[in-house]
């Protein structure tokens, strides 16, 4: 099953497993699979390149398409550019290119990966999803009599007040204050979470100052916060993956700035939510969503593979320390910048630390990376740090930035801008890594909800190792 593949150490097998699982998940809610299948085809080609002759990747197709299948209905990948029916010769009838495969694999039911004498199998687009904690069995819908509360004290069809930290206008930390406000509405595919903890992120301070007012519609009173961990209080009628009482965590960035996580309740689409790892406290779980997803999606964008040299600017911060752990888990050699006080912390995560104030930083990176510099770089701050990252890259290297403004194209380098997207599927993958002991967020300090302004002053002061979190009573 997919969980077996995730435990297998080769990164190419993991990427194939991830692509297969994502395809299966998206197929449940979307009829448009073109982008998903293109990504899957790319991962199949990457796996073949990485594993070479040791790999046999099989896609079972029930369509019976003459060019896509042989009599037993299997497609076997023999080259990253060529897919052929089993038993057919390359270049003759039965050959398919990766784009042709991704167009036909929509009807696939099974993906198998075989390497080093071990075979892994995952159900595909029209098959059953693999068993995992983030995919509980579908439960039959229960009748809900009109006018009766579904659960808890937030009742269907009625407004209720909750305690929250809000702002009534853009401003500094002093603008944050406690208030009783209406609980957020719960849409048909939404989950209402009773918060136990909320993560504090640098973006929260930017929102508080009005820095994102031009990017998102907003309304006052405005509740800040995009990270949450808590228990499910109520679900909409279309939700099947969660039920009241489930322990969950979520990246709660909605498309409207008003209903954040600095309060007793928050509501988000069920696709943003995953079951909380059992081994994390509420505070640790609330520290993971935004930072963990940012690190995960940035590394996916960069395509970091085992044996590559990766430079991370600001490796001891919220996103940075998780990116270090995830990259080391992929088998990359990580070089991370930080203040000298955090160098031992980075060594403990498996990275080689460098002082970001070192005027010869690019030369030091090239010394550690060899072959002209790092293969890839993750820029977390922009500005001078981004220029240092470019200087430390080899020619043809790849850079992904989460800082604004996005990096402009630069000759001789591949550049990407990453704006993290909510994803319950990605959170589920991070939860599995946590449960397997490969990932754990570091919480620097926990503040009670009413001291949210103190948390904002602390994070604006910089040099936070890991994350800051608010506890919600």
N, C-alpha and C positions, 0 to 999 in steps of 0.2 A: 504494500500500500504506500501512499505518498509519505507517510510518517517514516517508513523504512528508508525511503530515498533521502529524506531530509537528514537522517542520521549518517548516511553514507558520506565519507569525507570528500569525495571529488566534487568541486564546485560546478562542473558542467552537468553532472547528474542532478544536482540540486536545482539548477536553473530549468532543466527540462521538467522536473517534478512541479516546480512553482508554476510554470507556464500551463501545464496540464491541469493543475488544480484551479488556477484562475479562469481558464477557459470553461471548466465545468461550472464554476460559481456564476460567471457572467451569463452563461447560457440559461440559467434559471430566470433571469430578470430582463434579458435583452435578446431581441431577434437579430441585432446587427453585430456580427462577430468578426467582421473583416479585420479590425485593428488587433483583436485578440489573436486571431489565427496568424496574422503577420508576425506578431511577437513570438508565437509558438514556433513558427517556421525558423525564425532567427535563432531561437534557443536550440532547436534541433541541429542546425548547422554548426552552431558554436560547440555543442557537445561532440559532434563528429570530429571537429578540428582538434579539440582537447584530447579526446580519447583515442583517436586514430583507429587502427585495426582492432583494438580491444573492444570497440563498442559495436553493438547491434541495436538499433533503435527501431521499434516496430510500431506502426500505427494501424490499427484494425479498422477497416472501413466497411460498413454494411451496405454501401450504395451499389456495389457490383459494377462500378464504372469500369469499362473494358480497359482503359489506359491506366487506370489507377490501381487495379487489383489483379491478382492471379486467381486461380480457382479457389484457393484457400482464404482469399480476402485479406492478404497482408501486404503492406508496403514496407520495404526494408531500405534504410538509408545506407548508402555505400560511399557517399562523398558529400561534402557540404554543399555542393551545387547540383547534385543529381540524386533523384529518388527513383527507384525502379521497382517493378513488381518482383516478388521473390521468384528466383529461377530465371529471370530475363537477363539478357546481357546489356551492359551499359551502351547507350547509343542506338539501341534498336527499339522496336515497339514496346511500350510499357514504361518508358522513361518519363519522368516528370521533373520539372524544375521546382525549386522551393516555392515560388509564387503560385504555381499550379497546384502544388500540394496544399498550401494554405487555403486556396479557394475550394478544394474538394474535401478537406479534412473536417469541415463543419459537421459531417455525418459520422465522424469517428466515434467509436464507443470505448476503445481501450488504447492506452499508450504503455508500451513496455520498454524498459531500458535494461540491456544486458552488458555486463563488463566484469572482467576478472572472474568469470565463472559464477557470478551472482546475477540473478534476474529480479528486476523490480517492476511492478505493474501498478498502474493507477487507472481508475475509471475515468473516461473522457467526457466529451460534451454531452452525449445523450445517456451516459451510464450513471450509476449511482455515485454520489459523492463519497470520497473516502471517509472512514470513521476518524473523527478528531474532536477534541474538546470544543473547538470553535465552530463545529457543525453538529449540534445536537439533533436527534431524530425529529422529524416533522411530527408535530402533535395535531390531532384533530381539533378543528375549531369548536369552541364551546358556545352554546347560545347565551347571549348577554341580554337580559330583559331590559327594555327601554326604561330609563329613569333610575336604574339602580347603579350604585358605584361598582366599577369593575374591581377595584382593590384600593387599599390605602385610604389616606384622607384627602387626596386630590380626586374629586369625583367627576365622572363623565357628565358633561353638559353644565357644569357649575364652575364658577371661578373660585379660587382659593388664594389666600395670601401666604407669602413665604418671606423669610428673612434673607436679605441679600446685601452685598456691597455694591453700590451703584455710583454713577456720576450723573449729574444733571446738566453739565456743560463740559467742554474740553478744558483741560488744565493740568496742574501738577499733582503730586501725591495727595495734597490737601483736598483735592476735589472728591476723593473717595470718601464715602460715608455710608453708614448702615441705614437701611430702610425696609419697610414692609411693602412688598410689591406683589402684583398678581403672578401666580405660577404660570409658566409658559404653556401655551396650548399644545395638544398632542394630536398630530395628524394621523391619517390612516396607516402610514408606514413608519410612524415615529415611535420612539421608546422614551418614556419619562424615567429619568434616573434620580434617585434620592442620593445626593452627593455625600460622600464621606471625606473626600479630599479633592483639592483642585490645584493643578500645577500653575506656577507663575513663570511666565516667559517674557523675554525682552519685548516681544511684539505687543504685549499687554500695555506696556508703558507708551508705546507709539500710538496705540488706539486711544488711550486716555488723553494724550496731547492733541488728538485730532489728525494724526499723521496718515491715517487710512480713510479719512472722511471722503476723499475723492475717489476711492477705490470700491467702497461698499456703501450701500444705503444704510442708514442708521436711524435710531429712535431713542428718545430719552423718556424716562430714566433708563440708562444703559448699564447692563451688568457685564463686566469684563470677564475674561477667562475662556480658554479653549480646551483645557485639559480637565478630565473628570474621571473619578473612580467612585463607584458606589453600587447600590442595589437597584434593580428594576422595580419601579413603583407601579407602573402601568404601561400597557402596550396598546398601540392602535389595532384596529380590526384586521389589518392586512399583515401584521407581523406574525411570523411563524417560528423564528429562530430563538426568541427569548420569551420568558414568562416572568411574572412578578416573583421577586425573591432572588433571581439570578444575580450573582456578583459579576459586575462588568466594568470595563474601562473604555474610554472613547476619546477621539480627537473631534471636538465639537465645533469646528469652524463652519457655521452656517453662512449663507449668502447675504445675511442681514445682521448688522451689529446691534444687538439689543439683548438677546437671551443668552448670556454667557454662563460660566460655571462658578462664579463667586457667589453662590447662594445655595439654598437647601435643595433646589431642584433644577434640573436642566433637561430639555427635550431635544432629541436629534433623530435623523433618519436611522433606521435599523442598520443600514449598510455602513454606518460609521462606527459601529459598536462591536466589541469582541468580549468573550468571557475572560475575566481577570485571571492571571496566572496564580495558582494556588500558593506559590512560594513567595509572593510579594505582599507586603503590607499595603494598606490603603494609600499611604503617602507615597510609597515606591511605585505603586501602579499609576497614581496620578502624575508622577514625574515622567512616565514613559511615552505617552501618545505622540505629542507634537515633536519632541526631540528625536524619539526613536524612529518615527515615520520619516522625518526629514533625513536622518542619516541613512536609513534603508533605501529610500527612493533616490537619494543622491548617488549612492554606490551602485544602484541598479542602472541609473543613467550613465554613469561612467563605465559600467561594464567591468568592474574590478574583478580580476581573476587571480587564482593562486599563483604565487611566484612573482607578481608584479610589485613595483615600487610605488607606494602611495604617500603623498604629502598632504597632511591635514593641518590647516592653520587654526590655532585655538583648540588644541586637542583635549584640554581639561574641562571645557565648558559643558553645558547641557547637551548640545548636539555633538560636540567634539568627542567626548569620552565614549558615547555610544557608537559613533562612527569608527573609532579606534577598535572597539571590541568586535564590531561586526566585520570590519575589514580583516582583522587578525583571524577571525573565524573562517574567512574565505581563503586563508592561506597567503594573504598579501604581506609584504614587509612594509610596515607603517613607520613613517617619520612624522612626528607631530611637534608643532611649536607650542610653547607655553612659557610662563614665567618660571625661573629656576625653582621657586617654592613648590611647583607642581611636577617637577621632573620625576621624582620617585613614584608619584601616583601614576604617571604615564608608563613608566617602566613596569609597574605592576599589571598594567593592561596589556603589555606586550609590545609597546612602541619604543622607538628610539627618540628621545626628546631633544629639542633644540630650543635655544632662547630666541624668542621672536624679536628681541631688541638687538641681536647680533648683527652688526653691519655687513658681515660676510656670510649671511644666512644662505643665499643661493649656492655659494661655493661649498659650504658645509653639507648642504643637501646633496650636491653632486658627489662629494666624497663618500657619503653613506650609500647613495643609490648606485653609483657607477654608471657606465654606458651613457654618459652625457647628461644624466639627470633622472628625475622620477618619470614613471610612465603616466601617472595621473595625479591630479591635485584637487582637493576639496577646499574651496574658499568660503569661509564663514563670515568674513567681515568686510570684504571689498577694500577699496582704497589702496594704501601702501601694501597691505597684506596680499592683495590680489597680484600686484606687480611682483612681489617677492615669489609668489607661487609660480607665475609665468617664468621668472628667471630660473627657478629650480627645476623646470620641466625639460625633458629632452625634446629635440625637434620632432614634431609629430605627436607630442603628448596631448593628453585630454584634461580639460579643466571644467569643473562644475562649480557654480557659485549660487549660494542662497541669498547673497547680499544684493541690495539695490544701490545703483542701477544695474541691470543685467549686463554681463560682459559683452563687449562688442566683438564681432568676428576678428580674428587675428591670424595673419598669414603664417602657415606652418604649424598651427595648433587647432585642436578641436575644442570648441567652447559650448557650454550649456548653461541655461538658467533653470533652477529648480525652485518651484513654489509648491510646498508640500500639500498634498491632497488627502482628504479623509479617506480611510479604507479600513473597514473591518477585517477584510481578508489579510491585508498586510499586518495589522495588529495581531491577528491570530498566529501568523508566522513568528512574530516577535515573542508572543506568549510561549510558543513551543520552544524557542531558544532559551527563554528564561527557565522553563520547566526542566530543560535538559542541562541546565547549569552553565550555559555558554554566554549569558547576558544578564546583567543586573544594573539598573540605574542607581546612581549615587545621589542621595538626598543630603545636601549641605545643611539645610535648616528648615524646620517646620514652624510656621506662624499660625496662631489662631485666626479664624476668619476676620474678626474685628480688627486685626492688626495688618490688614492688607496694605495699607499705606506704608508701614514699616518695611514690608517685603518689597514694595516698589522702590523705596529709597535704597534698600540693600542691593537689588539687582542693577539699579542705575549706577551704583558705585563701582561695578565691575569686579573682576577677579573672583567670581563664584566658581567653586569646584563642584561640578555636577548641577543639581537643580534645587530650587526653592519651592516649597509647597505650603498651601493653606489647609489646615484641618477644619472640617465642617462638622459641627456638633449635630 
